[in-house]
Amino acid sequence: MQPQDNLSSDLTETIQTNVRHALEEDIGSGDITASLIPADQIAKGRILCRESAIIAGRPWFDEVFRQIDPSVTLNWQVKEGEQVKADQVLVYMEGSARSLLTGERAAMNFLQTLSGTATRCYYYVNLVKETDVRLLDTRKTLPGLRLAQKYAVKTGGCHNHRIGLYDAFLIKENHIAACGGIEQAVNTAREIAPGKPVEIEVENMEEFQLARSAGADIIMLDNFPLETLRETVELNKTLPSPQPKLEASGGITDERLPVIAATGVDFISIGTLTKDIQSIDLSMRLVD
């Protein structure tokens, strides 16, 4: 696990914005149910994790209560990135009863979703721990939570691909067709953004050779059969330096992942790291 302790300024701003939007959609003009409780009533609570998980999302959880009521105290019992057991207490809370109940759902939504992402990543990392492959996420993230989920991916031990459409080229079939070919697409990418990584997706060995000759930094081997993956990895080793990095993609299942990793590819990109996650089961209870 890789707890993300030092948050960048961009991520800090993202956390504040994520939380502000979550509270706006949840609270709206005011929490009418919490108004049943006397304004001066103080309460204590705890968050319980109902299943084994990798915890991720503490900064978002904390920010919920910072924005609602900075006087709420949070006493965390686990670290970010820590593996917890079922029925383990994650955090003790104390403050205005209204504030605790108003922030409960938004705070737990972030924590359960990002912990679900980190837990899935940790599971996949363990499937390939005997290899040197790096598992990459994709842009298949929850709308509005791109940086949050990519943070959770790293917390779970996997790695980030490009963040968006702006920080690296990923030239796919339709781009190639629109540009007039692989060589033209790579050359144009070099011209318009010389410092950006250039990755190109290929579907067969002929396209691989063209992408290599064009000088792509990374070549994505899309839905290559296992034997062809092995052949491509071995061929790539014999090529003059600098050799492109190889990324496998498409048809990645739990069963196939270790076998694909064993071919020797540098990266495997997996959309399900962020797309098909199951939130972790959390529970909040007020206590005496």
N, C-alpha and C positions, 0 to 999 in steps of 0.2 A: 504494500500500500504506500501511496505517496501523499501524505497530508499536505494540503496547500496552505502553509502557514503565512507566507509573505504574499499578500494580495497586491496585485498591481493597481495603480490608480484607476486604470480603465475598468478593472473588475470591481473595485470598490464602488465606482459610480454605477456600474451595471446592477450591483446588488441593491443599491438604494433605489434605483429606478424599478427593478423587478418588484421590490416590496411595495413601493408606492402604488404601482398599478394593481397589485394583488389586493391591497387594502381598499383602494378606491372601488374595485368591482365587488368586494365582499361587504364593506361597511356602508358604502353609499352615503345616504344622508344621516346615518347613525344606527347603532346596534340597539334596536328597540327591545330585544329580549334581555340584554344585559342591563337595561334601564330599570328592570324589576328589582335589581339588587341595590341596596343603599350605597351611595357614592363613596362613603367612608369605610366600607367593609373591606378588611384585609383578609387575604386567603393564601394558602399554600397549595402547591400542586406538584405533580411529577409526571414526566413523560416516560412511558414504558414501551420497550420494543418487544413485540410479540413473536419475533422470529430471529434466527441468526442473520446477521447483516454486516456490511461494511458501512460505517456511518460517514455521511457526507452532507454538507449543507448547513453546518452550524452558523456560518456568517450570515446566511439568509434568515435563519431562525432568530438570531440575536437582533438583527436589524428590524424585524417585525415589532418586537417589543420596544426597541429604541424609538421607533417612530410613533408607536401608540402611547407609550408611557415609560420614559427613561428611568423612573424610580423602581420599576420591576427588577428584582434581582434574579439572576440565573446562575445556578451552581452546577456546572457540568460535571458528570461522573465519568465521561469518556472523552477521548481525544478524537479529533477529526482524522478519519482514515482508520480508526480502530475497528477490529472485528469484535462484535458483541454476540452474546448468546440470547436465546429466547427468554423473555420475561426479565430482562436486565433493565434497570433504571438508567436512563440516559441523562436526565437533568432534573434537578429540583428547582422550583420556582416560588417566589413570594412577592406579593404586591397587591394592588387593588384587585378585588375579585372581578370587577367589571373589565379591567384591562386584561387579566389572564384569560377570561372567557371570550373576549372580543378578538384577541390575537391568536387563540388556539388553532383554529382551522387553517388560517393563512400560514402560520409558522410550521405546522405539521405537514401541510401540502408541500412546502419546499423541502423539508427534511426527508419525508418519505419518498419523494420523487428522486431527489439527488442520491439518496442512499440506495434506492433501487438501481439507479444507473451504476453507481460504484460497485455494488454487489455483483451485478451481472459481469462487469469488467473483470473483477477479481476472479470470478468463476472461469472466465475464458483464459485469463493469464495462467491459471493453474493447469489448464489443458495443454499448454504449450511450454511449460516451464523447463523442459529438457532441451529446448531449442533456443536459438538466438533471435528468432523472429520478433518483430515489433508489431503489436496489434494496433490498428488505427481506427479512429471513429470516422464518421462521414458528416454530411450536412443534413442527414435525416433526423433532425432534432425537433423538439416541441417548439412551436412558434413563440418567439419572445424569450425563450430560455436557452438560446444557443450557447452563450458563454457559460451559463450555469451548468449545463450538461457536460460541456467540454471540460470544465473544472472537475466535475464528478468523475469523468472518464480517467483523468490523470490521478485522482485520489484513489481510484480502484486499481491502478497499476498499468493501464493502457496508455496510449499516446494520441495526441491530436494530429489529424490531417490538417488541411487548410481550415482556417476559421470561417471564411466565406468566399465569395467570388472575387475578392479584391487582393488577396495576399499571395496567391499562387495560381499558375495556369494548370488547368486540368482539361486537356483537349480530348474530346470524345468524338464518337462517330459523326454526329451531325456537324460539329465544328470542322472536322476534317473535310467533310463533303462541301461545306460552305466556303472553306478556304481554298479548295482546289487540290487538296492532297496533304499527306503527312509532312513532307519537306517544307511546303509552303506555310503550313500552320506553325511549325516550329520556328522557321526563319522569321516570320512576322512577329511571333511572340518575343523573340530575342531583340527585335528592332524596337518594339513599342515599350518594353519594360525589361531592360537588360539585367536588372538585379533580381528579378523574380524567378523562383524555381519553375521549371517547365516539365510537366508530366503529361504523358499522352497514353491514351487507352488503345490497345490493339487486340485483335480477335484471332490472329493466327500467326504462324512463324514468318510468313512473308511480310506482314505489317510490322512485326518485331524488328526485322532486319532494316526496314525503311526507317523506323523510329530511332534505331541505334545509329544508323548512318547520318540521320539528321541532327544528332547530338542532344536528344532529350535527356534530362537529368534522371527522370524516373519513368519507367515503362510499366503501365498497368496491364497485366495479363488477365483479360476478362474472360471468365468461364473456360479457361484452358483445361483440357483433360489432365489428369495427374501425370501421365507419362510425358505429355508435351511440356508440362511445367518442369519436370526433372531435366528433360533435354534442353530446355531454354536456360535453366540455371547453369548447367554444365557448359553450354555454348558461351554464355556470358563470361564465364571465368577465363576463357581462352582469348577473349577480345582485347585489343590494345586499350591501355588506360587513356582517359578515364572511363571506366565501365559504368553504365547506368545502373541505378538501383532497380530492383524488380519488386513489383507489388502484385500479389494475387487478389482477385476480387471476383465476386459472383458465386452463388451456390455454396456459401459457407455455412455448414451445419455443425452441430456439436461433434458429430461423428467424423466429418471430413476435416475439421480444423487441425487436429494433430497430424494427420497425414499430409495435408498441404504444407504445414509448417516444416515438416521433415524433409521437404523437397529442397530446402535451402533458400527460399525466397527471403528477401530482406523485410518485406512488410506484407501484412494481410489486412485489408480494410473490411470492416464488418458493420453494416448498417444497423443490425439489431442491438449493438451496444447502447444506442440511444433511442431507437425507434420502437422496439417491442418490449420495453421494460415493464416490470411489475412493481408497483410501489410497495415499499415495506410497510407492514402492519404496525402502526403505532397507536398508543392509547394515552389520553391525558385524564388524570383523576385528581380532584381536589382532596387534600388530606388534612387531618387535624394537626 
